[in-house]
Amino acid sequence: MARVPYSHELYALARHIVFRCEGEHKAAVECKSKHDWPEDCKPESEGLVRATNKLYKEAMDRAPEEFKEFAECLDQNGLRFARCRDKQKAFETAFPIVENASK
């Protein structure tokens, strides 16, 4: 089993998570807006974690160098996207946020 993603890797995947894990993300956010107790949203949160881990593995399989460079840039620059736009563009070109429907 692969390790869980580090925080800078999750930041690098943030836009992908919102679009590619849209259902799981929406369910978790909606649940958390209705409940104060984290345990009340455990199933939704676990679903989002599973989807995010699957997406992380996919990014590492399909665009490992671009992903690592973007994530490391974020880590080295205090998670400031503005300082890593070139790495972000390379990663999102190699691993698009939304898959091309014509494939």
C-alpha positions in Angstrom: 0.0 0.0 0.0 1.3 3.5 -0.9 1.8 6.0 1.8 -0.7 8.7 2.5 0.0 12.1 0.7 1.8 14.8 2.6 0.1 18.2 3.0 2.0 19.9 0.2 1.0 17.0 -2.1 -2.6 17.5 -1.1 -2.3 21.2 -1.9 -0.9 20.3 -5.4 -3.9 18.0 -5.9 -6.5 20.5 -4.5 -8.0 21.6 -7.8 -8.1 18.0 -9.0 -9.8 16.8 -5.8 -12.6 19.4 -6.2 -13.3 18.4 -9.8 -12.4 14.7 -10.0 -13.8 13.8 -6.5 -16.7 16.2 -6.8 -19.3 13.9 -5.4 -17.3 12.8 -2.4 -16.1 16.4 -1.8 -19.6 17.8 -2.0 -21.0 15.2 0.4 -18.3 15.8 3.0 -18.6 19.6 2.8 -22.4 19.5 3.0 -22.3 17.1 6.0 -19.8 19.3 7.9 -21.9 22.3 7.3 -24.8 20.6 9.0 -23.0 18.9 11.9 -20.6 20.2 14.6 -19.4 16.8 15.7 -16.8 15.2 13.3 -18.0 11.7 14.0 -21.4 12.6 12.4 -19.6 12.9 9.0 -17.3 9.9 9.3 -18.7 8.0 6.3 -18.6 11.0 4.0 -15.1 12.0 5.2 -13.8 8.4 4.7 -15.3 8.4 1.2 -13.4 11.6 0.4 -10.2 10.2 1.8 -10.5 7.1 -0.3 -11.2 9.1 -3.4 -8.2 11.4 -2.7 -5.9 8.5 -2.1 -7.0 7.0 -5.4 -6.4 10.3 -7.2 -2.9 10.6 -5.5 -2.0 7.2 -6.8 -3.2 8.1 -10.3 -1.2 11.3 -10.3 1.9 9.4 -9.2 1.4 6.8 -11.9 0.6 9.2 -14.8 2.7 12.3 -14.1 5.1 11.5 -11.3 7.9 14.0 -12.2 5.5 16.9 -12.8 3.5 16.2 -9.7 6.6 15.9 -7.5 8.1 19.1 -8.9 4.9 21.0 -8.3 4.4 19.6 -4.8 8.0 20.3 -3.8 7.8 23.8 -5.2 4.7 24.4 -3.0 6.6 22.9 0.0 9.6 25.1 -0.5 7.5 28.3 -1.1 5.2 28.1 1.9 2.3 26.6 -0.1 2.1 29.8 -2.2 0.7 28.9 -5.6 1.8 32.2 -7.2 5.4 31.1 -6.9 4.8 27.8 -8.6 2.6 28.6 -11.6 5.1 27.2 -14.1 5.2 23.9 -12.2 1.4 23.9 -11.8 1.0 24.4 -15.6 3.3 21.5 -16.4 1.5 19.2 -13.9 -2.0 20.2 -15.1 -0.8 19.7 -18.7 0.5 16.2 -17.9 -2.5 15.3 -15.6 -5.5 17.4 -16.6 -8.0 18.5 -14.0 -10.8 17.3 -16.2 -10.3 14.3 -18.5 -10.8 15.0 -22.2 -14.2 13.6 -23.0 -13.1 12.6 -26.5 -10.6 10.0 -25.3 
